[in-house]
Amino acid sequence: MAQNHPNFAPGDNDRVHAAIDNWKRKLLDLTKRNRALNFKVSKVSTVTIVDELAPEVFRHLYLNERPMRFRATDERLNALINVVETQISERRNGKNQD
């Protein structure tokens, strides 16, 4: 058993350890709320990394804590351009109607 801290009463030590154990259990969320465990691919929130080695991406982003830039594929870039052009057109048309 761990030694009591001089500022704690003897019963406090057990309560502190119980609280820490409770926090540890709560930090590991195994329910469906944990998006890391219940990951679903979607066009909006998923980035597909092409022509890159997964261990190198992990090393760069996680282990080295470095940022990484991603370039859109032609298909996604064209879709993005279409969305932006549509938004610009809608805004212009909306302003012309006022």
TIMARZA-393882 format. One record per atom (N, C-alpha, C): residue in one letter; atom name; x, y, z. Coordinates in Angstrom, 3 decimals, decimal comma, m for minus. Each point is the difference from the previous one (the first is absolute). Layout:
BEGIN
+-----+------+----------+----------+----------+
: res : atom :       xx :       yy :       zz :
+-----+------+----------+----------+----------+
:   A :   CA :        X :        Y :        Z :
...
+-----+------+----------+----------+----------+
END
This chain:
BEGIN
+-----+------+----------+----------+----------+
: res : atom :       xx :       yy :       zz :
+-----+------+----------+----------+----------+
:   M :    N :    0,840 :   m1,183 :    0,000 :
:   M :   CA :   m0,840 :    1,183 :    0,000 :
:   M :    C :    0,883 :    1,245 :    0,000 :
:   A :    N :   m0,464 :    1,035 :   m0,697 :
:   A :   CA :    0,774 :    1,233 :   m0,098 :
:   A :    C :   m0,011 :    0,734 :    1,338 :
:   Q :    N :    1,047 :    0,777 :    0,229 :
:   Q :   CA :    0,083 :    0,772 :    1,230 :
:   Q :    C :   m1,002 :    1,136 :   m0,039 :
:   N :    N :   m0,483 :    0,377 :    1,175 :
:   N :   CA :   m0,898 :    1,137 :    0,092 :
:   N :    C :    0,775 :    1,290 :   m0,155 :
:   H :    N :   m0,593 :    0,936 :   m0,688 :
:   H :   CA :    0,572 :    1,334 :   m0,117 :
:   H :    C :   m0,163 :    0,690 :    1,345 :
:   P :    N :    0,980 :    0,794 :    0,437 :
:   P :   CA :   m0,088 :    0,621 :    1,338 :
:   P :    C :   m1,220 :    0,893 :    0,181 :
:   N :    N :   m0,543 :    0,570 :   m1,076 :
:   N :   CA :   m1,149 :    0,903 :    0,130 :
:   N :    C :   m1,335 :   m0,736 :   m0,072 :
:   F :    N :    0,020 :   m1,318 :   m0,208 :
:   F :   CA :   m1,232 :   m0,779 :   m0,119 :
:   F :    C :   m0,234 :   m0,810 :    1,258 :
:   A :    N :   m1,259 :   m0,154 :    0,360 :
:   A :   CA :   m0,367 :   m0,918 :    1,080 :
:   A :    C :    0,119 :   m1,425 :   m0,548 :
:   P :    N :    0,154 :   m1,018 :    0,849 :
:   P :   CA :    0,189 :   m1,374 :   m0,484 :
:   P :    C :   m1,087 :   m0,472 :   m0,973 :
:   G :    N :   m1,237 :    0,349 :    0,189 :
:   G :   CA :   m1,078 :   m0,429 :   m0,908 :
:   G :    C :    0,005 :    0,725 :   m1,334 :
:   D :    N :    0,600 :    1,195 :   m0,025 :
:   D :   CA :    0,028 :    0,790 :   m1,240 :
:   D :    C :    0,781 :   m0,709 :   m1,102 :
:   N :    N :    1,068 :   m0,688 :    0,367 :
:   N :   CA :    0,844 :   m0,673 :   m0,980 :
:   N :    C :   m0,804 :   m1,022 :   m0,809 :
:   D :    N :   m0,831 :   m0,777 :    0,682 :
:   D :   CA :   m0,830 :   m0,992 :   m0,694 :
:   D :    C :   m1,010 :    0,675 :   m0,915 :
:   R :    N :   m0,580 :    1,104 :    0,454 :
:   R :   CA :   m0,985 :    0,723 :   m0,834 :
:   R :    C :    0,667 :    0,583 :   m1,242 :
:   V :    N :    1,210 :    0,514 :    0,143 :
:   V :   CA :    0,727 :    0,558 :   m1,147 :
:   V :    C :    0,286 :   m1,092 :   m1,017 :
:   H :    N :    0,477 :   m1,154 :    0,470 :
:   H :   CA :    0,285 :   m1,104 :   m0,920 :
:   H :    C :   m1,273 :   m0,506 :   m0,674 :
:   A :    N :   m1,104 :   m0,043 :    0,733 :
:   A :   CA :   m1,276 :   m0,423 :   m0,580 :
:   A :    C :   m0,454 :    1,005 :   m1,061 :
:   A :    N :    0,176 :    1,281 :    0,266 :
:   A :   CA :   m0,379 :    1,030 :   m0,975 :
:   A :    C :    0,848 :   m0,104 :   m1,255 :
:   I :    N :    1,285 :   m0,237 :    0,159 :
:   I :   CA :    0,894 :   m0,134 :   m1,160 :
:   I :    C :   m0,394 :   m1,219 :   m0,827 :
:   D :    N :   m0,290 :   m1,124 :    0,649 :
:   D :   CA :   m0,442 :   m1,199 :   m0,728 :
:   D :    C :   m1,298 :    0,264 :   m0,755 :
:   N :    N :   m0,909 :    0,740 :    0,617 :
:   N :   CA :   m1,266 :    0,347 :   m0,647 :
:   N :    C :    0,247 :    0,880 :   m1,225 :
:   W :    N :    0,880 :    0,972 :    0,105 :
:   W :   CA :    0,335 :    0,873 :   m1,133 :
:   W :    C :    0,599 :   m0,809 :   m1,143 :
:   K :    N :    0,879 :   m0,939 :    0,333 :
:   K :   CA :    0,617 :   m0,828 :   m1,040 :
:   K :    C :   m1,050 :   m0,791 :   m0,759 :
:   R :    N :   m0,975 :   m0,560 :    0,719 :
:   R :   CA :   m1,066 :   m0,767 :   m0,660 :
:   R :    C :   m0,835 :    0,901 :   m0,910 :
:   K :    N :   m0,280 :    1,205 :    0,467 :
:   K :   CA :   m0,811 :    0,923 :   m0,789 :
:   K :    C :    0,747 :    0,515 :   m1,231 :
:   L :    N :    1,319 :    0,092 :    0,088 :
:   L :   CA :    0,781 :    0,466 :   m1,139 :
:   L :    C :   m0,015 :   m1,007 :   m1,147 :
:   L :    N :   m0,140 :   m1,274 :    0,315 :
:   L :   CA :   m0,048 :   m1,025 :   m1,024 :
:   L :    C :   m1,462 :   m0,297 :   m0,299 :
:   D :    N :   m0,548 :    0,718 :   m0,960 :
:   D :   CA :   m1,400 :   m0,127 :   m0,374 :
:   D :    C :   m0,133 :   m1,075 :   m1,067 :
:   L :    N :   m0,602 :   m1,131 :    0,346 :
:   L :   CA :   m0,177 :   m1,103 :   m0,938 :
:   L :    C :   m1,392 :   m0,012 :   m0,615 :
:   T :    N :   m0,777 :    1,051 :    0,225 :
:   T :   CA :   m1,352 :    0,048 :   m0,546 :
:   T :    C :    0,019 :    0,504 :   m1,437 :
:   K :    N :   m1,165 :    0,052 :   m0,599 :
:   K :   CA :   m0,114 :    0,471 :   m1,385 :
:   K :    C :    0,276 :    1,492 :   m0,135 :
:   R :    N :    0,086 :    0,705 :    1,126 :
:   R :   CA :    0,333 :    1,429 :   m0,054 :
:   R :    C :    1,450 :    0,234 :   m0,398 :
:   N :    N :    0,854 :   m0,998 :    0,205 :
:   N :   CA :    1,419 :    0,128 :   m0,319 :
:   N :    C :    0,174 :   m0,131 :   m1,513 :
:   R :    N :    0,196 :    1,128 :   m0,677 :
:   R :   CA :    0,095 :   m0,003 :   m1,468 :
:   R :    C :    1,270 :   m0,660 :   m0,509 :
:   A :    N :    1,010 :   m0,107 :    0,832 :
:   A :   CA :    1,214 :   m0,697 :   m0,420 :
:   A :    C :   m0,241 :   m1,503 :   m0,117 :
:   L :    N :   m0,870 :   m0,526 :    0,845 :
:   L :   CA :   m0,316 :   m1,426 :   m0,050 :
:   L :    C :   m1,150 :   m0,307 :   m0,951 :
:   N :    N :   m0,877 :    0,955 :   m0,222 :
:   N :   CA :   m1,179 :   m0,185 :   m0,849 :
:   N :    C :    0,065 :    0,959 :   m1,180 :
:   F :    N :    1,077 :   m0,107 :   m0,750 :
:   F :   CA :    0,265 :    0,912 :   m1,110 :
:   F :    C :   m0,845 :   m0,364 :   m1,211 :
:   K :    N :   m0,607 :    0,998 :   m0,606 :
:   K :   CA :   m0,778 :   m0,194 :   m1,218 :
:   K :    C :    0,534 :    0,946 :   m1,067 :
:   V :    N :    0,272 :   m0,534 :   m1,163 :
:   V :   CA :    0,526 :    0,794 :   m1,107 :
:   V :    C :   m1,134 :    0,850 :   m0,571 :
:   S :    N :    0,287 :    1,278 :   m0,221 :
:   S :   CA :   m0,951 :    0,886 :   m0,669 :
:   S :    C :    0,776 :    0,959 :   m0,892 :
:   K :    N :   m0,665 :    0,532 :   m0,986 :
:   K :   CA :    0,665 :    0,915 :   m0,929 :
:   K :    C :    0,379 :    1,315 :    0,672 :
:   V :    N :   m0,736 :    0,362 :    1,027 :
:   V :   CA :    0,218 :    1,289 :    0,653 :
:   V :    C :    1,150 :   m0,045 :    1,005 :
:   S :    N :    0,078 :   m1,056 :    0,804 :
:   S :   CA :    0,950 :    0,000 :    1,110 :
:   S :    C :    1,170 :   m0,962 :   m0,163 :
:   T :    N :    0,151 :   m0,606 :   m1,158 :
:   T :   CA :    1,060 :   m0,973 :   m0,204 :
:   T :    C :    1,003 :    0,508 :   m1,030 :
:   V :    N :    1,262 :   m0,123 :    0,322 :
:   V :   CA :    1,055 :    0,343 :   m0,938 :
:   V :    C :    0,651 :   m1,304 :   m0,448 :
:   T :    N :   m0,029 :   m0,268 :   m1,301 :
:   T :   CA :    0,650 :   m1,184 :   m0,536 :
:   T :    C :    1,411 :    0,387 :   m0,420 :
:   I :    N :    0,968 :   m0,682 :    0,586 :
:   I :   CA :    1,394 :    0,296 :   m0,319 :
:   I :    C :    0,454 :   m0,995 :   m1,057 :
:   V :    N :    0,422 :    0,526 :   m1,149 :
:   V :   CA :    0,376 :   m0,828 :   m1,141 :
:   V :    C :    1,509 :    0,087 :   m0,206 :
:   D :    N :    0,594 :   m1,100 :   m0,422 :
:   D :   CA :    1,435 :   m0,046 :   m0,316 :
:   D :    C :    0,887 :    0,400 :    1,177 :
:   E :    N :   m0,344 :   m0,457 :    1,180 :
:   E :   CA :    0,792 :    0,309 :    1,183 :
:   E :    C :    0,032 :   m1,241 :    0,875 :
:   L :    N :    1,104 :   m0,228 :    0,662 :
:   L :   CA :    0,138 :   m1,157 :    0,878 :
:   L :    C :   m0,574 :    0,337 :    1,371 :
:   A :    N :   m0,935 :   m0,816 :    0,476 :
:   A :   CA :   m0,670 :    0,250 :    1,277 :
:   A :    C :    0,982 :    0,162 :    1,159 :
:   P :    N :    1,036 :   m0,848 :    0,115 :
:   P :   CA :    0,940 :    0,201 :    1,122 :
:   P :    C :    0,719 :    1,347 :   m0,055 :
:   E :    N :    0,276 :    0,479 :   m1,209 :
:   E :   CA :    0,659 :    1,302 :   m0,131 :
:   E :    C :   m0,934 :    1,135 :    0,386 :
:   V :    N :   m1,261 :   m0,112 :   m0,372 :
:   V :   CA :   m0,982 :    1,020 :    0,392 :
:   V :    C :   m0,137 :    0,015 :    1,516 :
:   F :    N :   m0,103 :   m1,170 :    0,621 :
:   F :   CA :   m0,106 :   m0,105 :    1,456 :
:   F :    C :    1,233 :    0,613 :    0,674 :
:   R :    N :    1,173 :   m0,368 :   m0,496 :
:   R :   CA :    1,242 :    0,525 :    0,573 :
:   R :    C :    0,031 :    1,520 :   m0,092 :
:   H :    N :   m0,338 :    0,518 :   m1,166 :
:   H :   CA :    0,069 :    1,443 :   m0,234 :
:   H :    C :   m1,023 :    0,755 :    0,861 :
:   L :    N :   m1,257 :   m0,455 :   m0,018 :
:   L :   CA :   m1,063 :    0,723 :    0,693 :
:   L :    C :    0,004 :   m0,235 :    1,504 :
:   Y :    N :    0,132 :   m1,247 :    0,412 :
:   Y :   CA :   m0,160 :   m0,323 :    1,415 :
:   Y :    C :    1,320 :   m0,002 :    0,776 :
:   L :    N :    0,933 :   m0,787 :   m0,453 :
:   L :   CA :    1,249 :   m0,127 :    0,759 :
:   L :    C :    0,824 :    1,277 :   m0,038 :
:   N :    N :    0,121 :    0,617 :   m1,179 :
:   N :   CA :    0,787 :    1,228 :   m0,126 :
:   N :    C :   m0,825 :    1,256 :    0,253 :
:   E :    N :   m1,333 :   m0,170 :    0,139 :
:   E :   CA :   m0,917 :    1,121 :    0,239 :
:   E :    C :    0,204 :    1,127 :   m1,011 :
:   R :    N :    0,104 :   m0,377 :   m1,253 :
:   R :   CA :    0,211 :    0,966 :   m1,081 :
:   R :    C :   m1,274 :    0,125 :   m0,834 :
:   P :    N :   m0,256 :    1,165 :   m0,547 :
:   P :   CA :   m1,167 :    0,144 :   m0,887 :
:   P :    C :    0,282 :   m0,647 :   m1,353 :
:   M :    N :   m1,052 :   m0,273 :   m0,711 :
:   M :   CA :    0,142 :   m0,586 :   m1,326 :
:   M :    C :   m1,057 :    0,633 :   m0,891 :
:   R :    N :    0,400 :    0,379 :   m1,197 :
:   R :   CA :   m0,937 :    0,605 :   m0,944 :
:   R :    C :   m0,445 :   m1,059 :   m0,997 :
:   F :    N :   m1,263 :    0,098 :   m0,385 :
:   F :   CA :   m0,557 :   m0,938 :   m0,955 :
:   F :    C :   m0,523 :    0,765 :   m1,208 :
:   R :    N :    0,231 :   m0,534 :   m1,146 :
:   R :   CA :   m0,466 :    0,613 :   m1,238 :
:   R :    C :   m1,240 :   m0,759 :   m0,463 :
:   A :    N :   m1,007 :    0,731 :   m0,414 :
:   A :   CA :   m1,233 :   m0,630 :   m0,482 :
:   A :    C :    0,261 :   m0,703 :   m1,326 :
:   T :    N :   m0,672 :   m1,126 :   m0,180 :
:   T :   CA :    0,083 :   m0,667 :   m1,298 :
:   T :    C :   m0,765 :    0,830 :   m1,007 :
:   D :    N :    0,233 :   m0,219 :   m1,259 :
:   D :   CA :   m0,682 :    0,776 :   m1,035 :
:   D :    C :   m1,515 :   m0,086 :    0,141 :
:   E :    N :   m0,508 :   m1,186 :    0,323 :
:   E :   CA :   m1,444 :   m0,192 :    0,139 :
:   E :    C :   m0,556 :    0,853 :    1,135 :
:   R :    N :    0,652 :   m0,025 :    1,134 :
:   R :   CA :   m0,471 :    0,796 :    1,137 :
:   R :    C :    0,216 :    1,488 :   m0,232 :
:   L :    N :    1,090 :    0,337 :   m0,647 :
:   L :   CA :    0,268 :    1,398 :   m0,300 :
:   L :    C :   m1,071 :    0,551 :   m0,931 :
:   N :    N :   m0,342 :   m0,758 :   m1,038 :
:   N :   CA :   m1,049 :    0,433 :   m0,921 :
:   N :    C :   m1,341 :    0,131 :    0,715 :
:   A :    N :   m0,320 :   m0,931 :    0,882 :
:   A :   CA :   m1,252 :    0,071 :    0,756 :
:   A :    C :    0,000 :    1,233 :    0,897 :
:   L :    N :    1,131 :    0,291 :    0,632 :
:   L :   CA :    0,106 :    1,171 :    0,866 :
:   L :    C :   m0,167 :    1,285 :   m0,810 :
:   I :    N :    0,632 :    0,054 :   m1,146 :
:   I :   CA :   m0,124 :    1,172 :   m0,867 :
:   I :    C :   m1,455 :    0,203 :   m0,403 :
:   N :    N :   m0,689 :   m1,092 :   m0,330 :
:   N :   CA :   m1,416 :    0,098 :   m0,375 :
:   N :    C :   m0,846 :    0,525 :    1,153 :
:   V :    N :    0,267 :   m0,455 :    1,207 :
:   V :   CA :   m0,750 :    0,464 :    1,167 :
:   V :    C :    0,233 :    1,485 :    0,228 :
:   V :    N :    1,246 :    0,424 :   m0,068 :
:   V :   CA :    0,325 :    1,414 :    0,221 :
:   V :    C :   m0,626 :    0,867 :   m1,086 :
:   E :    N :    0,100 :   m0,426 :   m1,247 :
:   E :   CA :   m0,605 :    0,763 :   m1,098 :
:   E :    C :   m1,512 :    0,103 :    0,160 :
:   T :    N :   m0,632 :   m1,079 :    0,447 :
:   T :   CA :   m1,451 :    0,019 :    0,221 :
:   T :    C :   m0,351 :    0,968 :    1,123 :
:   Q :    N :    0,773 :   m0,023 :    1,082 :
:   Q :   CA :   m0,263 :    0,922 :    1,109 :
:   Q :    C :    0,168 :    1,448 :   m0,432 :
:   I :    N :    1,029 :    0,283 :   m0,775 :
:   I :   CA :    0,228 :    1,366 :   m0,488 :
:   I :    C :   m1,160 :    0,434 :   m0,886 :
:   S :    N :   m0,410 :   m0,881 :   m0,872 :
:   S :   CA :   m1,109 :    0,311 :   m0,904 :
:   S :    C :   m1,293 :    0,253 :    0,782 :
:   E :    N :   m0,271 :   m0,836 :    0,998 :
:   E :   CA :   m1,215 :    0,169 :    0,805 :
:   E :    C :    0,037 :    1,309 :    0,774 :
:   R :    N :    1,163 :    0,353 :    0,516 :
:   R :   CA :    0,109 :    1,264 :    0,740 :
:   R :    C :   m0,211 :    1,199 :   m0,925 :
:   R :    N :    0,581 :   m0,077 :   m1,188 :
:   R :   CA :   m0,186 :    1,096 :   m0,960 :
:   R :    C :   m1,452 :    0,135 :   m0,400 :
:   N :    N :   m0,646 :   m1,118 :   m0,278 :
:   N :   CA :   m1,407 :    0,028 :   m0,391 :
:   N :    C :   m0,871 :    0,485 :    1,137 :
:   G :    N :    0,312 :   m0,397 :    1,215 :
:   G :   CA :   m0,753 :    0,452 :    1,166 :
:   G :    C :    0,143 :    1,491 :    0,216 :
:   K :    N :    1,198 :    0,546 :   m0,247 :
:   K :   CA :    0,219 :    1,438 :    0,162 :
:   K :    C :   m0,678 :    0,783 :   m1,110 :
:   N :    N :   m0,066 :   m0,563 :   m1,194 :
:   N :   CA :   m0,654 :    0,689 :   m1,110 :
:   N :    C :   m1,499 :    0,053 :    0,168 :
:   Q :    N :   m0,600 :   m0,920 :    0,762 :
:   Q :   CA :   m1,445 :   m0,034 :    0,191 :
:   Q :    C :   m0,459 :    0,997 :    1,036 :
:   D :    N :    0,874 :    0,496 :    0,861 :
:   D :   CA :   m0,396 :    0,951 :    1,070 :
:   D :    C :   m0,371 :    1,320 :   m0,530 :
+-----+------+----------+----------+----------+
END
